[in-house]
Amino acid sequence: MLNKEKYAKEIAEIACDGYKVAIVHGKPKSCGKCIDCDFYGCNDCTKKLMDWADNEYGKPPVDWSKVPVDTPIYVRCCSSDEWEKKHFAKFENNYVYAWSDGKTSWSTTNGSTIIWEHAKLAESEDQNGNEQN
């Protein structure tokens, strides 16, 4: 299912109310404040919106900056590796860190963390929808 199919009703309501469509946190909203839009800073909002509309619907990406410390996650170094169970430690410089040696913030003695190239929430059933690359 494409985004334009998933959100057809919302897009039609926005258009019928006389507004342009913006995408805020992965969902269509009335265009108002550019800074709130997912396409903020791009040169061609219309093209970005058309691309978004024609993409397959997927769960919005995880906002790792809001994930609580010690949340169960799956991590791996590269896409061909198996997922490993870890606990979230922090999100810094656009990377997910997990506690080393299966520890949590409560059980770690030295605060050691490991940076990971790929991460997703453990509650995710979709291997790609919440993945951080």
C-alpha positions in Angstrom: 0.0 0.0 0.0 1.3 3.4 -0.9 1.3 6.4 1.4 -1.2 8.2 -0.8 -3.5 5.2 -0.5 -3.0 4.9 3.3 -3.7 8.6 3.9 -6.2 9.2 1.0 -8.9 10.5 3.4 -6.6 12.8 5.3 -5.1 14.2 2.1 -8.5 14.8 0.6 -9.7 16.6 3.7 -6.7 18.9 3.8 -7.1 19.7 0.1 -10.9 20.3 0.4 -10.2 22.7 3.3 -8.1 24.7 0.8 -4.7 23.9 2.3 -1.5 22.5 0.8 -0.3 19.2 2.3 2.7 19.0 4.5 4.2 15.9 6.1 4.8 16.1 9.8 6.3 13.1 11.6 5.5 11.0 8.6 1.8 11.9 8.4 -0.1 14.4 6.3 -1.0 17.7 7.9 -2.1 21.2 6.7 0.9 23.2 5.5 1.6 25.9 8.0 5.0 26.2 9.6 7.8 25.0 7.4 10.0 24.3 10.3 7.6 21.6 11.5 7.5 19.8 8.1 9.6 16.7 7.4 10.6 18.4 4.1 11.9 21.5 5.8 15.1 22.8 4.1 14.5 21.2 0.8 14.2 23.2 -2.4 11.2 21.5 -3.9 8.4 20.6 -1.4 6.0 19.5 -4.2 8.5 17.0 -5.6 9.2 15.7 -2.1 5.5 15.3 -1.4 4.9 13.5 -4.6 7.8 11.1 -3.9 6.5 10.5 -0.4 3.0 9.8 -1.8 4.3 7.2 -4.2 6.4 5.4 -1.6 5.3 2.3 0.2 3.6 3.0 3.5 5.8 2.1 6.4 5.9 2.8 10.1 7.5 6.1 10.8 11.2 5.9 11.8 12.1 5.8 15.4 13.0 9.1 17.1 16.0 7.6 18.9 16.5 10.8 20.9 13.2 10.0 22.7 13.8 6.3 23.4 14.2 5.7 27.2 17.5 4.3 28.5 17.5 0.5 28.9 14.7 -0.1 26.3 15.2 -3.5 24.7 16.6 -3.2 21.2 18.0 -5.3 18.4 21.4 -4.3 16.9 23.8 -5.5 14.2 27.0 -4.2 12.5 25.9 -4.8 8.9 22.7 -5.9 7.2 23.9 -9.4 6.6 24.6 -10.1 10.4 22.0 -11.6 12.7 20.2 -9.3 15.1 21.6 -9.2 18.6 19.5 -8.4 21.8 20.8 -5.4 23.7 19.6 -2.5 25.8 19.5 1.1 24.6 22.1 3.4 26.2 22.1 6.6 24.2 21.7 8.3 20.8 24.6 10.5 20.0 25.9 12.0 16.7 23.2 10.1 14.8 24.3 6.7 16.2 22.6 4.3 18.5 24.6 3.0 21.4 23.8 -0.1 23.5 25.2 -1.2 26.8 28.1 -3.7 26.4 28.1 -7.3 27.6 24.3 -7.5 27.9 24.3 -4.9 30.7 21.8 -2.1 31.5 22.3 1.2 33.2 21.6 -0.5 36.5 24.0 -3.4 36.1 26.9 -1.8 34.3 30.0 -1.1 36.5 32.0 1.0 34.1 29.3 2.6 31.8 30.8 0.9 28.7 28.7 1.3 25.6 29.0 0.1 22.0 28.1 2.0 18.8 25.9 0.1 16.3 25.3 0.7 12.6 21.8 -0.8 12.6 19.2 -0.8 15.4 15.5 -1.4 15.8 13.2 -1.5 18.7 12.6 -5.0 20.1 8.9 -4.5 20.0 9.1 -4.0 16.2 7.7 -6.8 14.1 8.9 -5.1 11.0 12.7 -5.7 10.4 13.0 -2.5 8.3 10.3 -0.1 9.5 12.1 1.0 12.7 15.7 0.4 11.6 18.3 3.0 12.0 21.1 3.0 9.4 
